[in-house]
Amino acid sequence: MQRPTMPPNWRPVLLQGRGEGRQDRDDRLYRAAALSLATDEEIAACPPDLTWFDLRTDEERARDRARCLPHGWRIVPFPLVGTDAAFDQHAAVGSVREIAAGRATWGSLYCTAITAGLASFAAALQALAGLPGPVVITCQGGRDRTGMLVALLLCLIGAPREEVVADYLQTNVDYLETRRRQPSNGLAVEPDLTCRASDVEEMLDLLEKFGGAHAYLGRALPSDEVTTIAHTLRPRLLT
């Protein structure tokens, strides 16, 4: 089966089957792996005037090959790993090594990020809500940082747990091609990057312990601001 002519791990972020009052929109939200992994043909297939909301570190972006962006496109850097971000970059690399060695899970990494990175996740959704036009949420593989932020967003706007899990698992569809295009990460042992329901379920269980996504974000932002973020982003996800 031939893969679609879109950037690796590309797909819309959707709240399934809730088209109440929906109109065709030009400010959809998408998710994908890093722009640097896309071919010129794949870039040409993307929506016009696209904003890439890039969750990678400055160091990661500096390794990208230089390319000219299409007219109207822009990149908005918003690191979720690094100083004053969701969790320390060195700690994250150490966690990945533990996962590769079988001593930890991706779910435990997600829970560490959610626990330590409340302010960063809240600020990311706040920034996302303020971006006009079509926006693609991205990191290196479109799997972990993107997956956590999208899962949190879907929970915030009321998606059922099964839809949040299904969106996370959809990364497996383009897994081989996304991984083939990745630069070397320098790890002696490569971790298994297969998305498993148990990993995102672990994060969702933790959010429930916080009282849900709204209560979790309400620890960093006023409750009415969290409500505004949800109301602003929800129409952009309706099918």
GICOR-V343867 format. One record per residue. N is the residue number from 1. SS is DSSP state (@ for helix, = for strand, . for the rest). PHI is phi in whole degrees, 0 to 359 (* if undefined). OMEGA is omega in whole degrees, 0 to 359 (999 if undefined). Layout:
# GICOR-V343867
n = [N | N]
ss = [SS | SS]
phi = [PHI | PHI]
omega = [OMEGA | OMEGA]
This chain:
# GICOR-V343867
n = [1 | 2 | 3 | 4 | 5 | 6 | 7 | 8 | 9 | 10 | 11 | 12 | 13 | 14 | 15 | 16 | 17 | 18 | 19 | 20 | 21 | 22 | 23 | 24 | 25 | 26 | 27 | 28 | 29 | 30 | 31 | 32 | 33 | 34 | 35 | 36 | 37 | 38 | 39 | 40 | 41 | 42 | 43 | 44 | 45 | 46 | 47 | 48 | 49 | 50 | 51 | 52 | 53 | 54 | 55 | 56 | 57 | 58 | 59 | 60 | 61 | 62 | 63 | 64 | 65 | 66 | 67 | 68 | 69 | 70 | 71 | 72 | 73 | 74 | 75 | 76 | 77 | 78 | 79 | 80 | 81 | 82 | 83 | 84 | 85 | 86 | 87 | 88 | 89 | 90 | 91 | 92 | 93 | 94 | 95 | 96 | 97 | 98 | 99 | 100 | 101 | 102 | 103 | 104 | 105 | 106 | 107 | 108 | 109 | 110 | 111 | 112 | 113 | 114 | 115 | 116 | 117 | 118 | 119 | 120 | 121 | 122 | 123 | 124 | 125 | 126 | 127 | 128 | 129 | 130 | 131 | 132 | 133 | 134 | 135 | 136 | 137 | 138 | 139 | 140 | 141 | 142 | 143 | 144 | 145 | 146 | 147 | 148 | 149 | 150 | 151 | 152 | 153 | 154 | 155 | 156 | 157 | 158 | 159 | 160 | 161 | 162 | 163 | 164 | 165 | 166 | 167 | 168 | 169 | 170 | 171 | 172 | 173 | 174 | 175 | 176 | 177 | 178 | 179 | 180 | 181 | 182 | 183 | 184 | 185 | 186 | 187 | 188 | 189 | 190 | 191 | 192 | 193 | 194 | 195 | 196 | 197 | 198 | 199 | 200 | 201 | 202 | 203 | 204 | 205 | 206 | 207 | 208 | 209 | 210 | 211 | 212 | 213 | 214 | 215 | 216 | 217 | 218 | 219 | 220 | 221 | 222 | 223 | 224 | 225 | 226 | 227 | 228 | 229 | 230 | 231 | 232 | 233 | 234 | 235 | 236 | 237 | 238 | 239]
ss = [. | . | . | . | . | . | . | . | . | . | = | = | . | . | = | . | . | . | . | . | . | . | . | . | . | . | . | . | = | = | = | = | . | . | @ | @ | @ | . | . | @ | @ | @ | @ | @ | . | . | . | . | . | . | = | = | = | = | . | . | . | @ | @ | @ | @ | @ | . | . | . | . | . | . | . | . | . | . | . | = | = | = | = | . | . | . | = | . | . | . | . | . | = | . | @ | @ | @ | @ | @ | @ | @ | @ | @ | @ | @ | @ | . | . | . | . | . | @ | @ | @ | @ | @ | @ | @ | @ | @ | @ | @ | . | @ | @ | @ | @ | @ | @ | @ | @ | @ | @ | @ | @ | . | . | . | . | . | = | = | = | = | . | . | . | . | . | . | @ | @ | @ | @ | @ | @ | @ | @ | @ | @ | @ | @ | . | . | . | . | @ | @ | @ | @ | @ | @ | @ | @ | @ | @ | @ | @ | @ | @ | @ | @ | @ | @ | @ | @ | . | . | . | . | . | . | . | . | . | . | . | . | . | . | . | . | @ | @ | @ | @ | @ | @ | @ | @ | @ | @ | @ | @ | @ | . | . | . | @ | @ | @ | @ | @ | . | . | . | . | . | @ | @ | @ | @ | @ | @ | @ | @ | @ | @ | @ | @ | @ | @ | @ | = | .]
phi = [* | 281 | 286 | 295 | 276 | 224 | 304 | 306 | 60 | 279 | 191 | 286 | 268 | 232 | 255 | 292 | 66 | 233 | 267 | 299 | 68 | 285 | 235 | 300 | 235 | 248 | 235 | 297 | 253 | 229 | 220 | 193 | 285 | 302 | 303 | 297 | 273 | 276 | 276 | 299 | 295 | 293 | 296 | 294 | 274 | 281 | 297 | 287 | 54 | 272 | 255 | 262 | 270 | 264 | 272 | 280 | 282 | 301 | 297 | 295 | 294 | 294 | 275 | 294 | 288 | 292 | 206 | 274 | 280 | 302 | 303 | 92 | 275 | 209 | 246 | 248 | 288 | 211 | 300 | 261 | 231 | 136 | 300 | 60 | 249 | 303 | 199 | 298 | 298 | 294 | 295 | 295 | 297 | 298 | 295 | 296 | 297 | 295 | 294 | 298 | 275 | 81 | 260 | 208 | 237 | 297 | 300 | 293 | 295 | 298 | 293 | 299 | 295 | 296 | 291 | 277 | 251 | 309 | 298 | 291 | 294 | 296 | 294 | 296 | 292 | 298 | 293 | 300 | 296 | 268 | 270 | 278 | 72 | 292 | 227 | 247 | 275 | 216 | 218 | 289 | 251 | 69 | 248 | 265 | 298 | 298 | 299 | 294 | 294 | 293 | 299 | 296 | 298 | 298 | 297 | 298 | 269 | 96 | 292 | 297 | 306 | 297 | 287 | 297 | 295 | 298 | 297 | 299 | 291 | 295 | 302 | 296 | 299 | 250 | 301 | 296 | 291 | 299 | 291 | 299 | 273 | 287 | 290 | 297 | 263 | 78 | 280 | 292 | 237 | 284 | 288 | 283 | 261 | 296 | 283 | 239 | 303 | 298 | 290 | 288 | 298 | 298 | 294 | 295 | 298 | 295 | 300 | 296 | 294 | 283 | 101 | 105 | 296 | 296 | 294 | 300 | 292 | 292 | 283 | 246 | 231 | 301 | 303 | 292 | 290 | 297 | 298 | 297 | 301 | 298 | 292 | 286 | 273 | 303 | 297 | 281 | 247 | 289 | 273]
omega = [182 | 180 | 181 | 180 | 176 | 179 | 181 | 177 | 180 | 170 | 174 | 172 | 191 | 166 | 194 | 167 | 181 | 184 | 183 | 178 | 185 | 172 | 176 | 186 | 175 | 180 | 180 | 172 | 179 | 173 | 184 | 169 | 186 | 178 | 182 | 180 | 186 | 174 | 178 | 179 | 179 | 178 | 180 | 181 | 182 | 177 | 176 | 175 | 187 | 174 | 176 | 179 | 195 | 183 | 182 | 177 | 175 | 180 | 178 | 182 | 181 | 180 | 180 | 174 | 181 | 176 | 178 | 178 | 174 | 179 | 178 | 178 | 173 | 177 | 177 | 180 | 176 | 185 | 173 | 176 | 179 | 181 | 179 | 177 | 190 | 173 | 187 | 183 | 180 | 177 | 180 | 178 | 177 | 178 | 179 | 177 | 177 | 177 | 180 | 180 | 178 | 182 | 179 | 179 | 174 | 178 | 178 | 176 | 179 | 181 | 176 | 181 | 181 | 181 | 184 | 191 | 181 | 183 | 181 | 179 | 178 | 180 | 179 | 179 | 176 | 179 | 180 | 181 | 181 | 181 | 179 | 175 | 179 | 182 | 173 | 176 | 188 | 168 | 184 | 180 | 184 | 188 | 191 | 178 | 176 | 181 | 179 | 183 | 179 | 178 | 178 | 178 | 180 | 177 | 182 | 183 | 171 | 177 | 175 | 182 | 183 | 177 | 177 | 179 | 181 | 178 | 179 | 183 | 182 | 175 | 180 | 183 | 183 | 187 | 186 | 181 | 178 | 181 | 181 | 184 | 185 | 172 | 179 | 179 | 176 | 179 | 180 | 179 | 180 | 176 | 175 | 184 | 175 | 177 | 180 | 182 | 183 | 181 | 179 | 176 | 178 | 177 | 181 | 176 | 179 | 178 | 178 | 177 | 175 | 183 | 181 | 185 | 181 | 180 | 178 | 181 | 179 | 174 | 180 | 184 | 173 | 183 | 181 | 176 | 176 | 178 | 178 | 178 | 180 | 182 | 179 | 186 | 185 | 181 | 182 | 182 | 184 | 177 | 999]
